[in-house]
Amino acid sequence: MEYRQEEYTKFYIVQALFKLMSEYEYEKINVTDIVNKAGVGRATFYRNFKRKEDIIIYYFKHHTSEFMFNNRFYPRCREDYIKIVTNALTVFKQQIDVFKLLRKAHLEYVYLDYLNENMSAMFESEYPDSSKYKPYCYSGLLFNVSMAWLDNDCNEPTPTIAELIVNAIYFGN
């Protein structure tokens, strides 16, 4: 992860939570555990986050902003969509350990909520005439396929999974 100077405190808190999640059940981890592991005070935690889930949401936002910055272009054809989905799945696969921790803690819904929110916002700004349900179809497809892929340790080649997702959208199969 690459962080700006002012984000280092958040970085330590993110790392602390994921380290603790690899050792303990998520429900048993409290703010005191996180701040002790991160080497920050409770006030610092609450200045940055209201609850543990906000740490995970921040983590997604950080990676999404990196992905969007590096891959901002408008798709013109099926191959462009495959490239976008391949890039998204590559980021996902690079973070496999984090997603496994989330799956183990039954926090997949945070990922799905994040996908829904961001896909809806993107469609609203870039495809305003589109059905309001369309972004949920796409985020649901991406979520379900990525979770199944995760359950198989992301063993299938990324381009194969990307093509499967795009074909489902393009051809309905």
C-alpha positions as CSV (number, residue, x, y, z in Angstrom):
1,M,0.0,0.0,0.0
2,E,1.2,3.5,-0.8
3,Y,0.0,6.2,1.6
4,R,0.5,10.0,1.7
5,Q,2.3,11.4,4.7
6,E,-1.0,12.5,6.4
7,E,-2.4,9.0,6.1
8,Y,0.2,7.1,8.0
9,T,-1.8,7.0,11.2
10,K,-4.7,5.4,9.2
11,F,-2.2,3.0,7.7
12,Y,-1.0,1.8,11.1
13,I,-4.6,1.3,12.2
14,V,-5.5,-0.6,9.0
15,Q,-2.5,-2.8,9.4
16,A,-3.2,-3.4,13.1
17,L,-6.8,-4.5,12.5
18,F,-5.8,-7.0,9.7
19,K,-2.9,-8.3,11.8
20,L,-5.3,-8.8,14.8
21,M,-7.9,-10.4,12.5
22,S,-5.3,-13.0,11.4
23,E,-4.8,-13.9,15.1
24,Y,-8.3,-13.5,16.7
25,E,-11.9,-13.5,15.8
26,Y,-13.1,-10.2,14.5
27,E,-15.9,-9.9,17.1
28,K,-13.4,-10.3,19.9
29,I,-11.2,-7.4,18.7
30,N,-11.9,-4.1,20.3
31,V,-10.7,-0.6,19.8
32,T,-8.2,-0.9,22.7
33,D,-6.6,-3.9,21.0
34,I,-6.4,-2.0,17.7
35,V,-4.8,1.2,19.2
36,N,-2.3,-0.9,21.2
37,K,-1.3,-2.8,18.1
38,A,-1.1,0.4,16.0
39,G,0.8,2.4,18.6
40,V,-1.8,5.2,18.6
41,G,-4.2,6.6,21.2
42,R,-7.9,6.0,21.4
43,A,-8.5,9.7,20.6
44,T,-6.5,9.2,17.4
45,F,-8.6,6.2,16.5
46,Y,-11.8,8.1,17.0
47,R,-10.5,11.1,15.1
48,N,-10.1,8.9,12.1
49,F,-12.8,6.2,12.5
50,K,-16.1,5.7,14.3
51,R,-16.1,1.9,14.3
52,K,-14.1,-1.1,13.2
53,E,-15.9,-1.4,9.9
54,D,-14.9,2.1,8.9
55,I,-11.3,0.8,8.9
56,I,-12.2,-1.7,6.2
57,I,-14.2,0.8,4.2
58,Y,-11.2,3.2,4.3
59,Y,-9.0,0.3,3.1
60,F,-11.4,-0.2,0.1
61,K,-11.5,3.5,-0.6
62,H,-7.7,3.7,-0.7
63,H,-7.4,0.8,-3.1
64,T,-10.3,2.0,-5.3
65,S,-8.8,5.4,-5.6
66,E,-5.5,3.9,-6.8
67,F,-7.3,1.6,-9.2
68,M,-9.5,4.4,-10.6
69,F,-6.5,6.8,-11.0
70,N,-4.5,4.2,-12.9
71,N,-7.3,3.0,-15.1
72,R,-9.5,5.9,-15.9
73,F,-10.8,5.6,-19.5
74,Y,-14.1,5.0,-21.2
75,P,-14.6,1.5,-22.6
76,R,-15.4,1.4,-26.2
77,C,-15.7,-2.3,-26.8
78,R,-15.8,-5.7,-25.2
79,E,-12.0,-5.9,-25.0
80,D,-11.9,-2.6,-23.1
81,Y,-14.3,-4.1,-20.5
82,I,-12.2,-7.2,-20.2
83,K,-9.2,-5.0,-19.5
84,I,-11.1,-3.0,-16.8
85,V,-12.4,-6.2,-15.1
86,T,-9.0,-7.9,-15.4
87,N,-7.4,-4.9,-13.6
88,A,-10.0,-4.9,-10.9
89,L,-9.5,-8.7,-10.4
90,T,-5.8,-8.2,-10.3
91,V,-6.1,-5.7,-7.5
92,F,-8.5,-8.2,-5.8
93,K,-6.0,-11.0,-6.1
94,Q,-3.2,-8.9,-4.8
95,Q,-5.3,-8.5,-1.7
96,I,-6.3,-12.1,-1.3
97,D,-5.2,-12.3,2.3
98,V,-7.3,-9.4,3.3
99,F,-10.4,-10.8,1.5
100,K,-9.8,-14.2,3.2
101,L,-9.8,-12.4,6.5
102,L,-13.0,-10.6,5.7
103,R,-14.6,-13.9,4.5
104,K,-13.5,-15.7,7.7
105,A,-15.1,-12.9,9.8
106,H,-18.3,-12.9,7.7
107,L,-17.7,-9.3,6.6
108,E,-18.3,-9.8,2.9
109,Y,-21.3,-7.5,3.2
110,V,-18.9,-4.6,3.7
111,Y,-17.3,-5.4,0.4
112,L,-20.7,-5.8,-1.3
113,D,-22.0,-2.6,0.2
114,Y,-18.9,-0.8,-1.0
115,L,-19.2,-2.2,-4.5
116,N,-22.9,-1.2,-4.6
117,E,-22.3,2.3,-3.4
118,N,-19.4,3.0,-5.8
119,M,-20.9,1.3,-8.8
120,S,-24.1,3.3,-8.3
121,A,-22.2,6.5,-8.0
122,M,-20.2,5.8,-11.2
123,F,-23.4,4.9,-13.1
124,E,-25.1,8.0,-11.9
125,S,-22.3,10.3,-13.1
126,E,-21.2,8.5,-16.2
127,Y,-24.4,6.8,-17.4
128,P,-27.3,8.9,-16.0
129,D,-29.9,7.5,-18.4
130,S,-29.1,3.9,-17.3
131,S,-31.6,1.9,-15.2
132,K,-31.1,2.5,-11.5
133,Y,-30.8,-1.3,-11.1
134,K,-28.1,-1.9,-13.6
135,P,-25.2,-1.0,-11.2
136,Y,-26.5,-3.5,-8.7
137,C,-26.5,-6.2,-11.4
138,Y,-22.8,-5.4,-12.2
139,S,-21.7,-5.1,-8.6
140,G,-23.6,-8.3,-7.6
141,L,-22.0,-10.2,-10.5
142,L,-18.5,-9.0,-9.6
143,F,-19.1,-9.7,-5.9
144,N,-20.4,-13.2,-6.3
145,V,-17.8,-14.3,-8.9
146,S,-15.0,-12.8,-6.9
147,M,-16.1,-14.5,-3.7
148,A,-16.4,-17.9,-5.5
149,W,-12.9,-17.2,-7.0
150,L,-11.6,-16.4,-3.6
151,D,-13.0,-19.7,-2.2
152,N,-10.9,-21.4,-4.9
153,D,-7.8,-19.4,-3.8
154,C,-8.0,-17.4,-7.0
155,N,-6.5,-20.3,-8.8
156,E,-8.1,-19.7,-12.2
157,P,-6.3,-17.2,-14.4
158,T,-7.4,-13.6,-13.9
159,P,-8.2,-13.0,-17.6
160,T,-10.4,-16.1,-17.7
161,I,-12.5,-14.9,-14.8
162,A,-12.6,-11.4,-16.3
163,E,-13.8,-12.8,-19.6
164,L,-16.5,-14.9,-17.9
165,I,-17.8,-11.7,-16.1
166,V,-17.8,-9.6,-19.3
167,N,-19.4,-12.4,-21.4
168,A,-22.2,-12.7,-18.8
169,I,-22.8,-8.9,-19.2
170,Y,-22.4,-8.9,-23.0
171,F,-24.0,-12.1,-24.0
172,G,-25.9,-13.3,-20.9
173,N,-24.0,-16.5,-20.7
